């Protein structure tokens, strides 16, 4: 292929994917001749030979080098070789990191691609939160097969708060309420007990929680929802279902959401280790 001599070449060197350097280069190029440049991206640079070859090619073609390299030695090597070869070069990360070093006492991580990792974590967290909302309170049993974890228990055992807490840890959680009048969905018994956790609570605390809930809603506390007989019936039913499922059961009596979530995270961690 014949190279277009009228179009300058920008060599993007990066120890990650090189998106940042390319965006900056194109933004700068747009101020000149309509931004007509040829961009050659060289990602995941971690050795001297790649840098030497790129500088030599840039010198031969009359190009420039724009780079985002975290490792100080490699960053300095690009600068030194480019200057020695007469190749124009622009260090995107170096000056900004040097400026931050003047106001932040701790040392930088020196880890390429952290921004992309953070972005990826953000989108996984958003996806998990949307999942928790979509499959909250047994709305759609099809979500049980897609979940990383399924919580089951009677009303007011912190299923929803736990689902949202774990979603912020990028874990997809569905939850299913256990009510004597409604048989749990068949999918619950088909997904494997290692994905299911039962939640239980003392009758007295559940009675107090439900009574407060009714008062907050402006309803009479004599409702069967806050009846101790009703609560005992629900807990007995949920115990039977959990035994049938063969799943671990966590008692949330007097437990903060964070405390129960910590136990669930540990359970998930151990499960992941066993699968490896």
For each residue, the residues with C-beta under 8 A, 3 or more apart:
1:
2:
3: 9 38 61
4: 7 38
5:
6: 36
7: 4 36 37 38
8: 37 38 62 63 64
9: 3 37 38 39 40 58 61 62 63 64
10: 25 29 37 38 39 40 63 64 65 66
11: 40 42 54 57 58 63 64 65 66
12: 18 21 22 25 39 40 41 42 43 66 67
13: 18 21 42 45 50 51 54 65 66 67 68 69 78
14: 17 18 20 21 41 42 43 44 45 67 68 69 112
15: 44 45 46 68 69 70 71 74 112 113
16: 19 20 43 44 68 112 113 115 116
17: 14 41 43 44 113 116
18: 12 13 14 21 22 41 42 43 68
19: 16 22 23 116
20: 14 16 23 24 68 92 93 115
21: 12 13 14 18 24 25 66 67 68 92
22: 12 18 19 25 26 39 41 66
23: 19 20 26 27
24: 20 21 27 28 66 90 92
25: 10 12 21 22 28 29 37 39 66 90
26: 22 23 29 30 35 37 39
27: 23 24 30
28: 24 25 31 32
29: 10 25 26 32 33 35 36 37
30: 26 27 34 35
31: 28 35
32: 28 29 35
33: 29 36
34: 30
35: 26 29 30 31 32
36: 6 7 29 33
37: 7 8 9 10 25 26 29
38: 3 4 7 8 9 10
39: 9 10 12 22 25 26
40: 9 10 11 12 63
41: 12 14 17 18 22
42: 11 12 13 14 18 45 50 54
43: 12 14 16 17 18
44: 14 15 16 17 112
45: 13 14 15 42 50 51 69 74
46: 15 50 71 74
47: 50 51
48: 51 52 74 77
49: 52 53
50: 13 42 45 46 47 53 54
51: 13 45 47 48 54 55 74 77 78 81
52: 48 49 55 56 81
53: 49 50 56 57
54: 11 13 42 50 51 57 58 65
55: 51 52 58 59 65 78 81 82 85 87
56: 52 53 59 60 85
57: 11 53 54 60 61 63
58: 9 11 54 55 61 62 63 64 65 82 85 87
59: 55 56 62 85 86 87
60: 56 57
61: 3 9 57 58
62: 8 9 58 59
63: 8 9 10 11 40 57 58 87
64: 8 9 10 11 58 87 88 89 90
65: 10 11 13 54 55 58 78 82 87 88 89 90
66: 10 11 12 13 21 22 24 25 89 90 92
67: 12 13 14 21 75 78 89 90 91 92 93
68: 13 14 15 16 18 20 21 92 93
69: 13 14 15 45 74 75 78 91 93 112
70: 15 75 93 97 108 110 111 112
71: 15 46 74 75 110 112
72: 75 76 110
73: 76 77
74: 15 45 46 48 51 69 71 77 78
75: 67 69 70 71 72 78 79 91 93 94
76: 72 73 79 80
77: 48 51 73 74 80 81
78: 13 51 55 65 67 69 74 75 81 82 89 91
79: 75 76 82 83 89 91
80: 76 77 83 84
81: 51 52 55 77 78 84 85 87
82: 55 58 65 78 79 85 87 88 89
83: 79 80 86 87 89
84: 80 81
85: 55 56 58 59 81 82
86: 59 83
87: 55 58 59 63 64 65 81 82 83
88: 64 65 82
89: 64 65 66 67 78 79 82 83
90: 24 25 64 65 66 67
91: 67 69 75 78 79 94 95
92: 20 21 24 66 67 68 96
93: 20 67 68 69 70 75 96 97
94: 75 91 97 98
95: 91 98 99
96: 92 93 99 100
97: 70 93 94 100 101 108
98: 94 95 101 102
99: 95 96 102 103
100: 96 97 103 104 108
101: 97 98 104 108
102: 98 99
103: 99 100
104: 100 101
105:
106:
107: 110
108: 70 97 100 101
109: 114
110: 70 71 72 107
111: 70 114
112: 14 15 16 44 69 70 71
113: 15 16 17 116 117
114: 109 111 117 118
115: 16 20 118 119
116: 16 17 19 113 119 120
117: 113 114 120 121
118: 114 115 121 122
119: 115 116 122 123
120: 116 117 123 124
121: 117 118 124 125 170
122: 118 119 125 126
123: 119 120 126 127
124: 120 121 127 128 170
125: 121 122 128 129 167 168 169 170
126: 122 123 129 130
127: 123 124 130 131 172
128: 124 125 131 132 166 167 168 169 170 171 172 173
129: 125 126 132 133 164 167 168
130: 126 127 133 134
131: 127 128 134 135 143 146 147 167 172 173 174
132: 128 129 135 136 160 163 164 166 167 172 173 174
133: 129 130 136
134: 130 131 139 140 143
135: 131 132 138 139 140 143 144 146 147 173 174 175
136: 132 133 139 160 163 174 175
137: 159 160 175 176 177
138: 135 141 174 175 176 177 185
139: 134 135 136 143
140: 134 135 143
141: 138 144 176 185 186 187 188
142: 145 146 187
143: 131 134 135 139 140 146 147 174
144: 135 141 147 150 174 176 185 187 188 191
145: 142 187 190 191
146: 131 135 142 143 172 174
147: 131 135 143 144 150 172 173 174 191 195
148: 171 172 173 195 268
149: 166 171 172 173 174 195 196 197 264 268
150: 144 147 173 174 175 176 188 191 195 196 197
151: 159 162 163 173 174 175 176 196 197 198 199
152: 159 175 176 177 178 184 188 196 197 198 199 238 241 242 245 247
153: 157 159 175 177 178 198 199 200 201 238
154: 157 177 178 179 200 201 206 231 234 235 237 238
155: 177 179 210 225 234
156: 201 206 209 210 213
157: 153 154 199 200 201 206 252
158: 161 162 199 252 257 260
159: 137 151 152 153 162 163 175 177 199
160: 132 136 137 163 164 175
161: 158 164 165 257
162: 151 158 159 165 166 173 175 199 257 260 261 264
163: 132 136 151 159 160 166 167 173 174 175
164: 129 132 160 161 167 168
165: 161 162 168 169 257 258 261
166: 128 132 149 162 163 169 171 173 261 264 265
167: 125 128 129 131 132 163 164 170 171 172 173
168: 125 128 129 164 165
169: 125 128 165 166 261 265
170: 121 124 125 128 167
171: 128 148 149 166 167 265 268
172: 127 128 131 132 146 147 148 149 167
173: 128 131 132 135 147 148 149 150 151 162 163 166 167
174: 131 132 135 136 138 143 144 146 147 149 150 151 163
175: 135 136 137 138 150 151 152 153 159 160 162 163
176: 137 138 141 144 150 151 152 184 185 188
177: 137 138 152 153 154 155 159
178: 152 153 154 184 234 237 238 241
179: 154 155 182 234 237
180: 233 234 237
181:
182: 179
183:
184: 152 176 178 188 189 241
185: 138 141 144 176 188
186: 141 189 190
187: 141 142 144 145 190 191
188: 141 144 150 152 176 184 185 191 196 245
189: 184 186 244 245
190: 145 186 187
191: 144 145 147 150 187 188 195 196
192: 195 196
193: 196 245 246 247
194: 271
195: 147 148 149 150 191 192
196: 149 150 151 152 188 191 192 193 245 247
197: 149 150 151 152 247 248 249 250 264 267
198: 151 152 153 238 241 242 245 247 248 249 250
199: 151 152 153 157 158 159 162 249 250 252 260
200: 153 154 157 235 238 239 242 249 250 251 252 253
201: 153 154 156 157 205 206 209 235 251 252 253
202: 205 206 251 253
203: 206 207 228 231 232 235
204: 207 208
205: 201 202 208 209 253 254
206: 154 156 157 201 202 203 209 210 231 235
207: 203 204 210 211 226 228 231
208: 204 205 211 212
209: 156 201 205 206 212 213
210: 155 156 206 207 213 214 225 226 231
211: 207 208 214 215 221 226
212: 208 209 215 216
213: 156 209 210 216 217 225 226
214: 210 211 217 219 220 221 223 225 226
215: 211 212 218 219 221
216: 212 213
217: 213 214
218: 215
219: 214 215 223
220: 214 223
221: 211 214 215 226
222: 226 227
223: 214 219 220 226 227
224: 227 230
225: 155 210 213 214 230
226: 207 210 211 213 214 221 222 223 230 231
227: 222 223 224 230 231
228: 203 207 231 232
229: 232 233
230: 224 225 226 227 233 234
231: 154 203 206 207 210 226 227 228 234 235
232: 203 228 229 235 236
233: 180 229 230 236 237
234: 154 155 178 179 180 230 231 237 238
235: 154 200 201 203 206 231 232 238 239
236: 232 233 239 240
237: 154 178 179 180 233 234 240 241
238: 152 153 154 178 198 200 234 235 241 242
239: 200 235 236 242 243
240: 236 237 243 244
241: 152 178 184 198 237 238 244 245
242: 152 198 200 238 239 245 247 249
243: 239 240 246
244: 189 240 241
245: 152 188 189 193 196 198 241 242
246: 193 243
247: 152 193 196 197 198 242
248: 197 198 267
249: 197 198 199 200 242
250: 197 198 199 200 260 263 264
251: 200 201 202 255
252: 157 158 199 200 201 255 260
253: 200 201 202 205
254: 205
255: 251 252 259 260
256: 259 260
257: 158 161 162 165 260 261
258: 165 261 262
259: 255 256 262 263
260: 158 162 199 250 252 255 256 257 263 264
261: 162 165 166 169 257 258 264 265
262: 258 259 265 266
263: 250 259 260 266 267
264: 149 162 166 197 250 260 261 267 268
265: 166 169 171 261 262 268 269
266: 262 263 269 270
267: 197 248 263 264 270 271
268: 148 149 171 264 265 271 272
269: 265 266 272 273
270: 266 267 273 274
271: 194 267 268 274 275
272: 268 269 275 276
273: 269 270 276
274: 270 271
275: 271 272
276: 272 273
